[in-house]
């Protein structure tokens, strides 16, 4: 897979140099249930702060694995005591309730399309399209996801392609640009994120 995405993206004039410069780390195997909760914890926080709060949260469990039935029974104050906002605590409860009621804890997602997974998980209050796209890219390792709503991707593409537009026009231009990256839009996005953050 690694050679395939590199060979394809190097055909793109704007990405060819970045593909050679940016080394993408191998993604670890993940769990959708746990990744969703961690994503909720991380919303609107720096990585450092989010990691601290996540560490406190999983320490509430003997094996450091958040069990849905335990979370459902937790009172909000217990969850707030580790640094979660009341809203985030409720969102995490929503995830646990939804996954329990729909038998999704150990669900095999491999048979579902990206769009089907987005439709299923965005039914949970507190989980939006962007959050599910991050799960698709980093947890399920889907190769062709384009998170057009991501601020970092927007900034990176505007810089890389010298775009001056914003709003819906920018979204349309980004979608058009990303068509050339198929079927490896996830890899292109990860390259742009890393390039933007490391200022290579």
N, C-alpha and C positions, 0 to 999 in steps of 0.2 A: 504493500500500500504506500509506503513512504516514497519509493521511487516513482510510483504512478502519479501521486499528487504533485511532486516536484517537476516531473517532466511536463505535466499539463500546464501548471501555473507559470512555468518559465517561458511559455509561448506568449504570455501576456507582457506587453512592453513595460507597463508600470510595475508589475510584480516580479519580473525576472531577476532583478538585482536583489530584491528583498528575500526571495526564496534562497538565494545563495548565502545571504548574510545571516538570516534568522534561523536559529536551531530550535525546533519545537521539541519540548520535553515529551516523553512518552506518558500517556494518560494512564492513571491507575484505575483498576476495576472499582466501580462504585455501586452504591445502592440507591435507587431512586427515592425511596422513602426518607432515608437519612439525608440525602443530598437536598431534598426539598426543604427540610427543616433547617439545614445549615444555610441554605440560600435565604430563607426568611430572616434568620438571625443576622445575616450579613447586610441586609438591605439598608442603604443610606449610611453605612458605617465604613471606616477605614478597615483594611484587611487586618491590621494589628489589633484594633479594638474588637472586631468581630471574632477573631481567633480566641481572645481572652474570654469573651462571653460564651462562646461555644464550648470552650474547655470547662467553664464553670457549670454549664448546663449538663453536659454528659457526665460530669462528676456527681450529679444527683442520682445516677444509676450505678449499682454495684459493679456491673461489668462494662460500664461506660457506653452502653448501647441503649439508646432511648426506646423503650418498649411502649407501643401505642396504648395499651390498656392502662399502663401506669400514668402516661401523660394525660389521658382522658380523665383520670381520677385526681390528678394534681389540682390544687387550688391555684388561682392566678397569682396570689401573693408569693407562693413558693417559687413560681417561675420568675416573678419580678425580682425576687431576692438575689438572683444570679446576674441581673443586669438587663433582663428583657423588659421591653415596654409592655404595657397591658395589651396593646393591639397585637404585637408580635406573639405574645403568649396565646392569645385567642386564635391567631392564624395557625400556630403550631398544633393547637388542639383540633382545629378544623381538619388539618392534614391527617392527624391520627384517627379521628372519627371517620373520615371519608375512606381512608385506606382499610380500616377495620370493616366497615359496613360493606365495602365492595371487594373484599378479599384480595387486596392488591399488595399486601406486605411482601410476599415472595413471588409476585407475579412475573411471568416471562414476557417482557415487552418486545421481544425480537420479532414477533409476528405482526406488529402494528406499524403503520406508516408514521412518519413524523407528524403529519397533520392529525391523525387519529389520536396520538398521544397528547398533542396540544389540546384537542377538544375534550379529552377525558380529564386532564389535570387542571385546566383552567376553570372547571366547574367548582373547584375549591376556592372559597372566599379567601383572598389574600395571595392567590397564585395567579400571576398574569402570563401573557404570552412570552415576554422576555425571560421570566424565570424558567419556564419550561424549555425555552430554546437553550438556555445555559445547561440544563439537565441533558438535553439531547446531545449537545456538543461534548461536554466534559464527563458526564456519567455514562451515557449510552453510546458515546463515541460515534454518533451518526456523522457521516462525512460531508453532507451537503445541506447544512443549515446556515441561513443568512439572517443574523439578528439586526435587521435594519433599524430597530428602535434603540439600539445600544449607543449611548453617547460617545463612547470610545471609538466605535466603528465609524460613526458619523464624522468625528473629528479627524480620524485617520484617513478616511477616503477624501474628505475635503482638502486635506493637506496634500495627499498623494496625487490627486487628480486636479488640484488647483480649482476647486469648485467654489463659487461665491453664493450659491443658492441656499435656501433654508426651507423649513416646513415641508409641505407636501411635494413641492418641486424637487427639493433635495432627495426625498424618499424615492421619488420616481427615477431620478438620475442614478441613485445608488442601486436600485433594483436592476436598471438597465446595464450598468457597469458589471454587476455581479453575475449576469447571465453568462459572461465569458468565462467565469470561474467554475461553472458546473462541470462535473459533479463533485467538486471539492471546495464548495464555498465555506465549509467549516474550517478547513485548513487555511484558506485565504484570510478568513477573519482572524484566526489565531496569529497568523503572521503579521497582520496589520496591528493588532493589539500590542504584540511584543515590540514591533518596530516603533510604534508610537510611544510606548512607555520607556524604552531603553535609548531612544534617540540615536539609533545606529546610523 
